[in-house]
């Protein structure tokens, strides 16, 4: 049997992420392991240009504020469901798939539970690009939730 230390659930505010967080919370409670909600602050060319006018402290404050909003929303949704487990938070910065992979490949006893589709505007894709990359390249276990 695989022995997990934690369950990592990437959240982005999407319905799929909410379902994954709920599933991950129930699973973490059942297995008696930590639940870690993570939000990856995206660094797109547009965001880099917009942030270029700010100093480093202001950039970090905006990134943390953005992450806090999504993570607090996910945590509140779990509390409203009466799951009974308090999630930890993890904020990463960069490309979502790359940052999630970097984290989980460095933590081999982590199970990733994530929504199959996120907030991407490309609804025609069968799998979201982030979930597809994580599923394909993670060295550990990944569970996708519809």
N, C-alpha and C positions, 0 to 999 in steps of 0.2 A: 504494500500500500504506500502511496505517496504521502509524505509528511510535510504539510504546509505550515509555515510560520505566520503567514499573513495572506490576506486577500486584498489585492489592489484593484480598485474600481476607478477608471478614468471617467470624469464627469465633465459635461459641457453645457448642461442645461436642457438637453434634448430629452424627449420622452423615452428614447431607447436607453439613455444613460440613467434615467430614473428607474426604469425596470431592472437594469443591471445592478444598480446600487441596492435596490430592495432584495434582489436575489442574493447578491453578495453578502448583505447584512444577515440574512437568515442563515446562509451557509456558514458564515464566520461564527455566529452564535452557536450553531449546531456543533461545529468542529472545535470551538473554544480557542479560536485564533483572532488576531487583530484584524480589524477592517481599516483600510487606508483609502480614503477618497483622494484622488489626485486631479488637479487641473493643470493643463499645460498652457501657459500664456504664449500665444502665437507670436512669432516674429516674422511678419510678412514684409515685403518691400514697402507697402503703404504705411504700415505701423512704424517701421524704422524711420521713414521720412517724417512722419508726424511727430515722432518722439525726438527727432534731431534738434528741435527747437527748445527742448527741456534739458535741465541739468540732470545728473545721475540720480540724485535723491528724488527728484520729482518723477523720474521714470520708474524707479523702484516702487514709489508710493502708488503710482497708477497701476502697475502690474499687480501689486499685492491687493489693491482695492478690487480690481477685476477678478482676481482669483478668489478672494474672500467672498465676494458676492455669489459666485457660482457654488463654492464649497458650502457656504452657510445655507443656501437654498436647498442643496442636496441633503445636508444634515438635518434641516428642519423637516424635510419631506420624510426622512426615515423616522424621526421622532414622532411625527404625526401618524405613522403606520404602527407605532408601538412595537418596534423591533426589539428594543431592549439592549442594544449595543451602541456604545458611543464610538463613532469613527474618529480616526486620526486624520490629519490633513497633510498633504504633500503638494507643494507648488513647484512646478518645473517650468523652464523657459526655453522656447525654441520650437522645433518641428515636433508635433504631437507624437507621431509614430516613433521617430528617432529617440525622443526623450523617454518614452515609455519603455522602449526596447533597451535602452542603456540602463535604466533602473532595474528592470526585471532580470536582465542578463547578468547583472551584478548581485542579484538576490535570488539564487536558484530555488529557494523554498517559498517563492511567492506565486500564488495562483492569480492570474489576471482574469477578471470578470468584466466584460465590457459590452455595451450595446453594439448591435450589428450595424446600425446606422446612426450617425451623429447629426450635426447641424449643417453639413455640407449642402450647397445649393444643387448639387448634381444628384437629383433624386432617381435618375434612371439607372444608376449603377446598382448591381445586385448586392455588393458589399460596400461599405464605406471604405475609403482609401486607408484611413488610419487602422480600422479593425482588420482589414485585409493584410496590411503590412505586419501588424503585431502578430496576427495568427500565423503568418508565413515564416517570420524570422525570429520569433521568441524561442529561446532555448528551453523554456519551461512550459507549464500548462496554461492554456488559454481557453476560456469558455465564453462563447458569444451568445448574447440574449436577444431574441426577437422582440 
